Amino acid sequence: MAGKPKVAFYWCASCGGCEESVVDLAEGLLDVVEAVDIVFWPVAMDFKRQDVEAMPDGSILVSMINGAVRSSEQEEMVRLLRRKSRLVVAYGACAQLGGIPGLGNQFGREQILRFAYQDCPSVQNPDRVQPQPQSHEDGRVATLPGLHHVVRTLDHVVPVEYSLPGCPPTPRLLNQAITRLLSGDLPPKGSVLAPDIALCDQCPRKDSKPTDLRLDEFKRPHLTRLDPQKCFLAQGLVCMGPATRGGCEAACVGGNMPCSGCFGPTSRVKDQGAKMLSSLCSNIAATTEPDIDRTLATIPDPVGTFYRYSLAGSLLRARVPENAKR
Amino acid sequence: MTAQTTTEAASGAAGSWEPRLVAFFCNWCTYTAADLAGVSRMKHAPNVRIIRVMCSGRVDPQFVLEAFAKGADGVLIGGCHIGDCHYVEGNYKAVRRVRMLRRVLLGMGIEADRFRLEWISASEGEKVKLVINDMVDKVRALGPLGLPERFQAWDQELESLKRTVEAPLAEAPVHGR
């Protein structure tokens, strides 16, 4: 046990898909287990928090942490792992940019709790019970983690050395990352461990992308018969390819679905949503404000479209609450 | 003047708050108009920092968001009238982006009056004055946006665990690789 480098996996606010992507290494996982000691992996192995606490600081070579940080429990585990690890990798879109859970930043915490425990049509909760950080029953005290006011990316909470993008990252990228980190030849701090070029560059359909799109309306994939060969933008669909990092091997495009942006921006871009909005909207055909608005109205949810995976990590981070104005 | 207004804005909570606007003016029309307003000795509210860009079509939505994120209370974009763009269609691109960006900003709780696009030609010095004064009044009525302070306030909830969990980092790693 002494010789092998130690690796930990942890999950925060995530769906479990990132854990699945580790298993997707298939028999490659055996090589990983051969090369490293997995010292902590709640989804697959029976190590507890005390085991991590007992480790010397800095004794884990790398912690791969997926999921956004939404609760005090997640924050605490992330801080603990940071202390025990020499390298921390934000694994997947949620840890890197907030991901789908980050869309919760369009709403206040109380608004979310009220909807989930009261107003949601499928909820029956006549006593209006809501989870409390502390509750008393039969003389005993039960505690729950607290829900933070906003969803955070991993690097909003602790310093992060690297990010592995994707929803989830591909087994190929994970394999390359592990090999690189074990080799000791470390990339510069802050690197995203994927190619630094827009997806369009790697897209099998790039030859059918016109220079001037001149769009009149945006179609939605579930209401449209999609041409399996032609550039999605040329078909009038929102495809995030121009503002999204490549490295996914154009998996969605291969399945005849437009890119929704899970790999985040390239290193030249600060705010993926703004950059995509910029590229897409400047390419519509309309020239007067009413016509422009009519075309743009065919994108019913701009925040959810342009920031689907990156809202928590965006420049604005979260919605400014109405009642908080000073 | 810059130093003075910066400290004013920083002491916002004390009641001495002044709106802070960032303006992106196109080199060929609106910036020249602002220059004309200057040489004509027109007076407008001193709350605006003007940044000259070559074209309103050069204003990346990221610039607007970053201005808000770094403390602007309002962002103004000025360009040539439609049909007058020095680069033929830069202002068309600007208005298309602005129409969508406005929806995104509303979705993120930033009021419509904090973000404005105006066409101001090189001869319209008077319009520069009117637009700036009007926008300063409207933003003043809305109050401070104060995103940097807001971000800080949000992150206060991270302070307690930071102290308890991360405190003893002194123990240097001696084992392993």
HADDOCK unambig.tbl for C-alpha pairs under 7 A between the chains (distance, minus, plus):
assign (segid A and resid 2 and name CA) (segid B and resid 176 and name CA) 6.70 0.50 0.50
assign (segid A and resid 3 and name CA) (segid B and resid 176 and name CA) 6.67 0.50 0.50
assign (segid A and resid 5 and name CA) (segid B and resid 176 and name CA) 6.82 0.50 0.50
assign (segid A and resid 5 and name CA) (segid B and resid 177 and name CA) 6.51 0.50 0.50
assign (segid A and resid 56 and name CA) (segid B and resid 173 and name CA) 6.66 0.50 0.50
assign (segid A and resid 57 and name CA) (segid B and resid 171 and name CA) 6.40 0.50 0.50
assign (segid A and resid 57 and name CA) (segid B and resid 172 and name CA) 6.66 0.50 0.50
assign (segid A and resid 57 and name CA) (segid B and resid 173 and name CA) 5.71 0.50 0.50
assign (segid A and resid 58 and name CA) (segid B and resid 173 and name CA) 4.99 0.50 0.50
assign (segid A and resid 59 and name CA) (segid B and resid 173 and name CA) 6.03 0.50 0.50
assign (segid A and resid 59 and name CA) (segid B and resid 175 and name CA) 6.30 0.50 0.50
assign (segid A and resid 59 and name CA) (segid B and resid 176 and name CA) 6.34 0.50 0.50
assign (segid A and resid 76 and name CA) (segid B and resid 161 and name CA) 6.45 0.50 0.50
assign (segid A and resid 76 and name CA) (segid B and resid 165 and name CA) 6.84 0.50 0.50
assign (segid A and resid 79 and name CA) (segid B and resid 165 and name CA) 6.37 0.50 0.50
assign (segid A and resid 79 and name CA) (segid B and resid 166 and name CA) 6.39 0.50 0.50
assign (segid A and resid 80 and name CA) (segid B and resid 165 and name CA) 6.27 0.50 0.50
assign (segid A and resid 83 and name CA) (segid B and resid 166 and name CA) 6.59 0.50 0.50
assign (segid A and resid 83 and name CA) (segid B and resid 169 and name CA) 6.89 0.50 0.50
assign (segid A and resid 106 and name CA) (segid B and resid 108 and name CA) 6.56 0.50 0.50
assign (segid A and resid 271 and name CA) (segid B and resid 62 and name CA) 6.39 0.50 0.50
assign (segid A and resid 274 and name CA) (segid B and resid 61 and name CA) 5.38 0.50 0.50
assign (segid A and resid 274 and name CA) (segid B and resid 62 and name CA) 5.55 0.50 0.50
assign (segid A and resid 275 and name CA) (segid B and resid 61 and name CA) 6.88 0.50 0.50
assign (segid A and resid 275 and name CA) (segid B and resid 62 and name CA) 6.77 0.50 0.50
assign (segid A and resid 277 and name CA) (segid B and resid 97 and name CA) 6.90 0.50 0.50
assign (segid A and resid 278 and name CA) (segid B and resid 60 and name CA) 6.70 0.50 0.50
assign (segid A and resid 278 and name CA) (segid B and resid 61 and name CA) 6.30 0.50 0.50
assign (segid A and resid 278 and name CA) (segid B and resid 97 and name CA) 5.75 0.50 0.50
assign (segid A and resid 281 and name CA) (segid B and resid 96 and name CA) 5.65 0.50 0.50
assign (segid A and resid 281 and name CA) (segid B and resid 97 and name CA) 5.43 0.50 0.50
assign (segid A and resid 282 and name CA) (segid B and resid 93 and name CA) 4.49 0.50 0.50
assign (segid A and resid 282 and name CA) (segid B and resid 96 and name CA) 5.69 0.50 0.50
assign (segid A and resid 282 and name CA) (segid B and resid 97 and name CA) 5.98 0.50 0.50
assign (segid A and resid 287 and name CA) (segid B and resid 92 and name CA) 6.37 0.50 0.50
assign (segid A and resid 292 and name CA) (segid B and resid 96 and name CA) 6.30 0.50 0.50
assign (segid A and resid 293 and name CA) (segid B and resid 99 and name CA) 6.81 0.50 0.50
assign (segid A and resid 296 and name CA) (segid B and resid 100 and name CA) 6.81 0.50 0.50
assign (segid A and resid 302 and name CA) (segid B and resid 104 and name CA) 6.13 0.50 0.50
assign (segid A and resid 303 and name CA) (segid B and resid 104 and name CA) 5.75 0.50 0.50
assign (segid A and resid 303 and name CA) (segid B and resid 107 and name CA) 6.91 0.50 0.50
assign (segid A and resid 315 and name CA) (segid B and resid 65 and name CA) 6.28 0.50 0.50
assign (segid A and resid 315 and name CA) (segid B and resid 66 and name CA) 6.28 0.50 0.50
assign (segid A and resid 315 and name CA) (segid B and resid 69 and name CA) 6.17 0.50 0.50
assign (segid A and resid 316 and name CA) (segid B and resid 65 and name CA) 6.76 0.50 0.50
assign (segid A and resid 316 and name CA) (segid B and resid 69 and name CA) 5.96 0.50 0.50
assign (segid A and resid 318 and name CA) (segid B and resid 108 and name CA) 6.69 0.50 0.50
assign (segid A and resid 319 and name CA) (segid B and resid 108 and name CA) 4.14 0.50 0.50
assign (segid A and resid 319 and name CA) (segid B and resid 109 and name CA) 5.28 0.50 0.50
assign (segid A and resid 320 and name CA) (segid B and resid 108 and name CA) 6.09 0.50 0.50
assign (segid A and resid 320 and name CA) (segid B and resid 109 and name CA) 4.73 0.50 0.50
assign (segid A and resid 320 and name CA) (segid B and resid 110 and name CA) 6.76 0.50 0.50
assign (segid A and resid 321 and name CA) (segid B and resid 109 and name CA) 6.42 0.50 0.50
assign (segid A and resid 322 and name CA) (segid B and resid 109 and name CA) 6.84 0.50 0.50
